[in-house]
């Protein structure tokens, strides 16, 4: 009698989903506390932008370091090291008493949180065949949205009841709970007791490799990776589109306050709705290319067609303020659509790494692209701070938001075109 295939790989997907949820919950706290912290520490828009930049700069450096580290020490220990580090850094926010202190705490958080995506993408590459990777990535990446949903539903209430310090402490504690389940549940698919031979064969169904990287497959250096057009396609795609998500994450509450005087607990529902929509986008973003593949399309064509559709779905966000002048909820819905388009795009651009690179270099390439995205995030944060301070002084802060929404609308189409020119067929690298 033939044994049915086990499905333990989806349990692993669940673990990295929860890790990503915690990752985004911890980083979103400060955007929801911007109002009270602004009053307590007399922040200008540029002060807040500098705090955001401290996170993004250290996140960029962290990605450059954490990707190769995860490739070297393995997913199990690499992920554990990252989440312990960022939980400690998140608690550190509660202990500071100055703007400089927040800059230092955000820098520590950025370096350590950088380990999440290289470790998660490497996990997917190790545990899923190519045809399922976009769906698995979409599912775990939706944790970013769930974290961003939980933040407005919990952080303002914790801050009101117990003070802003406890908002940082309690959200950080969830990471240490996750660590227990990670060590209990994670292992090598080739030797894991809950993976039968049918599932192991399925995991490796589109490759001649074993379930782990063989000694004959070298880990490519950063400089070697930069010699491939595939690397630059991913790097440029992340550089142009990651900043858009950073902008939504760190300035959406500020936009609602500036345009509609919505703050504290009143912003919980609109912010949560935006990220609820983006959760749906993340999962659908992984499902659509899988549907194309099952219809007989090549992987590269399925991936690029889906990404083009998502790029088009981001365009309407340039009308967010015009629609919002009629009713706030129109603006919320159109931003929610754009956030969903971003997460659908993100699920697929991450998967292009495991499509084009050997498993031994997946975390390193992911780190390089993430670093580029963080640098783009620094630029958009600096741009936002300068624009908002300038137009706030003129009593026209809405002009600054209008300019940035146009940037958010066109970034994906520009990125798609550049990636198409660099890797028209997303050819796999052989080493």
N, C-alpha and C positions, 0 to 999 in steps of 0.2 A: 504493500500500500504506500502511495506517495504522501509524504508529509506536506502539510500546507506551510507556506512561507511565513515565518515570524515577521513582525513589523516593529521591532524594537527601535529602528532608526527614527521613528516618529516620536518616541519617548525622548531620544537625544535632542530632536528638534524642539520639543517642549522645554527642555532644560535651557537651551540657548535662547529660546523665546523669553523665558522668565529673567534670564540674565540681562537681556537687552531692555526689558521693561524696567528693571532696577537701574540700569545705566542711565536711561532717559529720565526716570523719576528723579534721580539725584541731580542731574544737570539742569532740570527745568525749575527747580525750587526757587532759584534766585530771581527768575523773571517774574514770578508771582508775588515775590516780596519786594519788588522794585519800589513800589509806592511807599510803604513804611520805612524801608531802608534809605530811600531818597531823602525823607524828612529827617531821619535820625542822624544821617551822616552828611547832609547837605550836598548830595550828588547833583552835578549837572548831567545833561545828556552825554557829554563827552566823558565824564567820569565813569558813567555806567558802560559806555562803549569801551573804555580802557579795561574795565574789569572783564567784559566779554572777550576782548582781544587777548587778555592774559590767559584765559582758558584756551582759546583757539590756537594761540602761538605754542603753548606747551603741548596741546593736543597734537599739533603738527609734528613737533619734535618727538613726542611719545610714539606716534605712529611709525616714524622712521626707525625707532628703536624696538618697539614691541613686536612689529611684524617679524623681523629676523629672530628675535628672542623666542617667539612662539614656534617658529620653524625649527629652532635649535633644541629647545627643552621639551617640546611637545605640547599638544593641545591641553591635556589634563592639568599639568602644572602651570602652564602659561595663563590659562583662564583663571585658575585659582589665585595666582599671584596678582593678577590685575584687579580682581574684585575685592580682595583684601585691601589693596592699596587705595582704591577709590572710595571704599567705605570709610577708611580712616581719614582721608582727605575731606570727605563730605562732613564728617563730624567736626573737623577743624574749622569750618565756617562758623560754628556756634561759639568758638573760643576767641574770635578776633574782635577788635574794638575800634578799627580804623579802616579807611579806604584802602590803605596799603596792605592791611591784613587780609582784606577780601581779595586783593590782587594776588597775594601769595597763596591763599587757599584755593583760588580758582586755578592757579598754575599747577598746584599739586594734583587737583582733580583732573585737569586736562591730561597730564602725563599718564596717569594711571588708568583713566577711562579709555585711553587709546588702545588698550589691549582687547577690548570687547570684539570689535569687528574683524580684525585679523584672525582671532581665535575662532570666532563663529563661522567665518567663511571657510576656514581650514577644516572645521568640524564637518560642514556640509560636504566639502570635497571628499572627505574620508568616508562619510557614511551614506552618500546618495549617488546614484548614477546620474549622468548629465541630464537626462530627460526629466528628472524630478528636482533638480537643483534650484531652478527658478521658483518652483512652488514652495520648497523647503525654505529658501531664502526669504520669500515673501511672507511666510508664516512667522519665522523668527524675527524678521525685520518689523513686523507689525507690533512687536513688543515695544518699539520706539513710540508708537502711537498710544499704546495702552499706558505706558509710563507717563506720556504727556496728558492723557485723559485723567489718570489717577491724581496727578499733581494738582490741577485746579479744584478737584473734588475733595482734597484732603488738606493741602498746604495752607490755604487761607484760614480754614477753621482751626487747625492746630495753632497757627500764629495768633489768632484772636483769643483762643482759650488759654494757651500756655506760653505764648511768646514765640518770636520768630526763631530763636535758637533751637527750640524743640522740633521745629519743622525740619531742620537739617539733621538732627540727631536720629529721629524716628525713621525717616526715610533711609538713612544710611544703614540702620540696623537690619534691614531686609536682606542686604547683601550677605551678611554672615549666616543667615538662615539658609539662603540658597547654597552656600558652600557645602553644607552637610549633604544635601541631595546630590550635588555634583560629584563629590568623592564616592558616594554610595552607588551612583548609577552609571558613571561614565567609564568607558574602557575601550580597548582596541576591538573593532568589529570582528577581526579574524579570530580572536580568542574569547570574546564575550560570551558568557554562559547563556544569555538570553537571545543570542543570534544563532539561528540554525543554518545549515549549509545552503538551503534554498535562498534564504535572505542574503547570505554572504555572496552567493553567486549572482544574485540580482544587483547588489551594490556594485559589483565589478563587471556588470554585463556589457558595458560599452568600452572596456579597456582590457588590455592584456596584463595589466599590473595586478599584483596581489592587493589585499585590503590595506596594506601599509606600504609606504614608499620603500622600494628596494634599495640596497646599498649601491647599485649601479646608477641610480638616478641622482645626480649631484644637485645640491642646492645652489642656485645661481646667485652671484653677488649683486649688490645694488648696481654697480657699474655695468655688469653684464646685462642686467635687465633693461637698463636705459638704452641699450643698443637695439632693442626690438620696437618696431612700430606698434605692436600690440600693447606694450607698456604705455607708450605715449597716448594711445587712444583712450585707455582707461584713465590715465592721469588727467588728460584734458577734459574728459567727460566729468570727472569728479570736481575738478577745479571750477568748472563753470556752473555746476548744478548743486553741489553741496551747500554753497553759501545761501541759496534760496531757503533751504530748510533751516539753516541757522537763523536767518532773518525771521521766519515765522516763529521759531521756538523762543527767541529772546525778545522779539518786539511785538508779537501779537497782543499780549496784555496791554502794552503801552499804546498801541493803535486804538484799542477799544476804549481806553481811558481818555485819550486825546480827542477822539471823534464823538464819543457817546457818554463820556463821564462815567464809564463802567469800571469799577475797581473792587478790590477785596473779594468778599464772597459773591458779589453780584456777577463777577466775571466767570464764575465756575462753569455755568451751563454753556455759554457761547464758546469758550475755549475747549471744553470737553467735546462739544459737537464737532468742531473742526478736526480734532484728532480721532474722533470716532469715525468720521468719514475717511480719514486717511488710513485707518486700520482696514476698512473695506477695500480701499485702493491697493494696499500692500498685498493682500491675499489674492485679489483679482489680477493684480499685476503678475503674479507668479502662475496663475491658472491659465491666462490667455495664451502665452507661448507654448505651454504644455498641450493645449487644445490644437494649436497649429501643428505641433510635432506629431501628434496622434493622427492628424489628417494627412500626414505624409510629407510635410514640409521639412527641409533641412533645418538643423538647429540654428545656424547663423541667420537664415532668413526669418525664422519664427521670432527669434530674439529681436532683430532689428525692426521688423514690422511692428511688433508690440511696442517697442520703445518710441517709434515714430508716432503711433496713436497717442501714447501718453504725453509726448511733447506737445501735440495739438491740444490736449485737454488742459494744459497749463495756460494757454493763451487768454482765456476769458478773465483771468485775475486782474488784468489791466483795467477792467471796468468795475472793480470792487468798490471804489469810493463813489462812483456815479450811482450804482445800484444802492449803496449804503445810504445815500442821501434821501432815498425813498423810505427805507426801513433798515435798521441795523442788521436784521436777520438775513437780508439779501446779501449784505457784505460778508456775513459769517458763512453763508452757504457757498458763495463763490470762492472764498479763501479755502473753505473745506474741500471744494473740488480740486483746487490747485495743489493743496497738500496731499490729497489722494493721488493725484497725477505724479507728484514727486515720489511718493513711496512706491508706486507701481514701477516707475522708472528705476528707482534705487534697487528694487528686488532684482531687476534684470541687469543693471550695470555691474552689480556685484558678481552676478553669475557669469558674466563674460570672462572674469579672471579664471575661474575653474574650467571654462570652456577652452581657453587659449593657452593656459600654462600648466606645467606638471604640478602634482600635489606638493612636492617638496618646496615649491617657490610661491605657492598661493598666498600665504600670510605675508610674505615680503612684498609682493606686488600690491596686495590690498593695503598694506601700510604706506607704500609710496603714493598710491592714489588718494588714500585718506589724508595724507599730509598735504597733498595739493588742494584737496577740498577744504582743509582747515586754513590754508593760506588764503584761499578765496574767501573764506569766512571772515578772516581778519580784515581783508579789504572792504567787504560789504559792511562790517561793523564800524570801521573808521568812517566810511562814506555816510552811514546812517547817523553817527554822532555829529559829524560836521553839518550835514544837511538839516537835521532836526534842530540843532542849536541855532543855525542861521535863520531858518524859517520861523522858529518859535519866537525869536527876537523881533521878527516882522509881523508876528501875529498870524502867520500863514503856514503853520506846521503841516497842514494837509497837503501842501505842494510837495514837501519832502516825501511823504508817503506815496503820492502819485508817481513820482519819479522812480521810486524803488519798486513799485508794483509793475511798472513797465519792464524793468530789468528782470523781475521774477517771471514775467510772461514769456519773454523771448529766449531766455537762457537755454532752455532744453532743445529748441530747434537748432540753435547755433552749435550746441554740443553734439547733437545727432549728426549734423552735416560734417563736422570735423572728424568724428569717429568713423563715419562712412568713407571719407577720403583716405584715412589712414589704414583701415582694415575692412575693405569692402566685403570680404567673405569670412572674417574672424578666424583665420587659419591657425590651427593649433601648432604650438612650438614643440619641436622634438629635440631632446638633449641626450 
